[in-house]
């Protein structure tokens, strides 16, 4: 199965291609150019370098969040458009799941942490067992001190929000990157598609854990 993955949940973003269990290509760019300017160019680039045509794709995987509201909207909208145009299924991959999958078979629990606004972070907790990766918490948006209080045993913290968590239980590996991996989105997305766990383009939506700044301003104006 050939799958194209899109990852736009942070300022860094990129795309990846998998063919069966083989990672064919991964493109990651952590610069201040918006996803709307570079995402389709990245898709075109990896497809051209792999010598694939869009019609060669069997499915799309997209990181649905939590993360940047604008980035997620762009990624999900692009996935919708590609799925409609190509007539292929879409796998919706939670961003924190893909981040935890980047550290396979860790002996310690893994807590991916993404920076959010208003001194909050997005996080969850995962543990590897004999059956693979198991999520133990809900997807959370919470203050950094509340996340620190939840850590009751040595835990690997990864992601761009990990540095802001102060806890004696925090363990911070030195990963090659602090941002979500398009390749992990591709791998998890392919697994979901094989199991028939796909989402229709019309139903595909970002995973938001809190209202956007625009929604908060609208609520405040309504109350007044």
N, C-alpha and C positions, 0 to 999 in steps of 0.2 A: 504494500500500500504506500503510495506516494502522497505525502502530506506537507503542506505549506503552513508554517506557524507565524503568527504575528504577536509581538510583545511591545505594548506601548503604555504600560502602567506607570512608568516613571519618566523623568526627563531623558534618561537613556532609553534606547529602544532598538528594536531590530527584527529580523526575520530569520527563519531557518527552514531547511528542507530535510526530510527524512524519506528514505526509501527502504521499507521494511524496518529492520533494526539498525540500519546504517545511517549515520548522520552525513548527509551529502554536503551541506553548506550551512554556515551561520554568519550573519552579518549583524554587528553590534556597533552603534555609534553613540557616544556619550558627549554630545555637544549641544549648544544652545540653538539649534535649528529645529523648528517645530516639526512634529510628526506629519502634519499635513503637507509639509514641503518635501519630506524625504521618504515617507513610507512606501509609496508606490514605486519610487525610483529604486529603492532597495529590493523590492519584490522583483522588478524587472531585471535588476543586476544579478541576483542569485539564480533566477531561472535561466538567464542567458549563459552565465558561467557554468551551470550544470547541463546546459544544452537540452533543457526541457522547454516544452511549450505549455502554456496554461492548460490546454486540454489534456495534458499528461497527469494532472493532479487528480487524486481520488478523494481528497478531503481538505478542509481548512481547520486549523486549530487556532484559537485566539485566547489570549490572556484577558479575562473579564474583570480583574480587580480583586481586592480593593487597590486603589492607587489614585493617580492624577485624574480628576474628572474630565479634563479636556483630552488628555491622552487616551483614556479608555473609550471615550466617545468616538475618537478618530479610528482606533483599532477595531472596535465593534462595527462601525459603519463600513469600514473597508472590507471586513470579513463578510458582512451581509451582501455587499455589492458583488464580491467575487463568487460567493456561493450561488447567488441568483444567476449570474452570468454564465457560470460553468456548470450549474446543475449538480453540485456536489454537496455532501453533508458538512455540517460544522460541529466541532467539539468545543464546548465552552470550558476553559481551564482556569480555575481560581489561581490568582497570582501567587498566593502564599503556598499553595500546594506545589507549584512548580519550583519555587525557591527551596522548599524543604527537600525536594527530589534531587537537588543539586549536590547533596551530601549523602550519598547512598550508604546504607548500613552503618551509620554512625552509632557508636556505643552509647552516647549520651542523647537525651532528647534534644530536638532541634526546634528553635523558636525563630522563624523569620520575622523581621521587624522592618516595616517601611515607615519612613517619616511622613507625618500628616501635618495639617495646619493646626493652629491653636495649641501648640505644645503637646499634641497627641501623636500616637503611632497606631499603625495597623499591625496586628500580630495574631498568631495562633501557635499551637504547640503540637509537635509530631514526634512519634517514636517508631523506630524500625523494629519489627519483630519477625518471626519466622514467615509471616504471610506478606511482608512488605511494609510499606509506609502507612502508619495509622494516625489519623488526626484525633487529638484528645480534647481540644477546646473548640468552641465556636470561632468564627472569624470575628475579631474584635477591633473596635476603635476606642482607645482609652489613653489616659494620661500616662506619661512615662513612669511615674512613681507607682501607679496602680499595677502596671505590668511588672515592675521590679518586685512588688509584694507578692505576686503570683508565683514567682520562681522559688520553689522550695527544695530544689536539688540542683547539682551542677548541670547546666544547660548550655548548649551551643547557640549563640546569638549570631544571626547573619542578617545582612541587609543594611541599607543606608541609615536606618534608625537605630541600629544596635549600639552605636557609640554613646547614645544618650541614656542608656539604661544602666543605673548604678545598683549593683547587687553583688554580694559575695558569691553568689551561685553562677554569675555570668562567666561564660567561657567564650572567647572571641577568636575563632580560627583566622588565619591569614589567607582568605580566599583570593583567587585571582581577580575576582570582581565583587563589587558590592551591590550589583543591580541584578534584577531578574534575568534569567537566561532564556532566549528564544528557543534554544535546543531542547531545554527541559519542557517547555510548553509543547514543542513538537512531539516529544516522546510520550508525554501524558495524553496529548490529544489523540495520537495514533492509537494508544491503548483504549481510549474511550470509544473511538470510532469502530474498532474491531469488535467491541462488546455491544455495538448498536446504540451507544449512549451519545446520540447526536441531538442537536437543537435545530429547529427550523429557522431559516433566516428571519422570518417575521417575529419569532419569539426570542431571538437572541438579544440579550440586554446586559449592560455592565452591572457588576456587583458593587453597589454603593453601600457603605456602612453608616454614612451620616449625610445630612443634606449639604448641598453646595453653598458657597458664600452667597450666590445670587438668591437661592431659596431662603436662606436666613434673612437676607435684607428684605425680601418680599414679605416674609412673615412679620418682621419688625414693623414694616410700613403698614401692614394690614391691622396690626394691633393698635397702632397709633390712630 
